[in-house]
């Protein structure tokens, strides 16, 4: 593949990922706002507080894990693991006595 093709693919991937994250983020913020409103209105005592706690307990670690992976460069070569897996499979198919 040419460099311009790879660059275009990277731009499209980043744009798609950004769009998905923005859409999911807007939905998440909307739900958090709804839950906070139930706490203020006392519609269901404690319902909003528990839901916010559960959401934040699940989402905050995922956000930090993703940021760590991006900063540490874990997403730089996402194609390499699948090729390495195929190489290992080929080595196992050939057996220990081959080579």
Secondary structure, 3 states (H helix, E strand, C coil): CCHHHHHHHHHHHHHHHHHHHHHHHHHHHHHHHHHHHHHHHCCCCCHHHHHHHHHHHHHHHHHHHHHHHHHCCCCCCCCHHHHHHHHHHHHHHHCCCCC
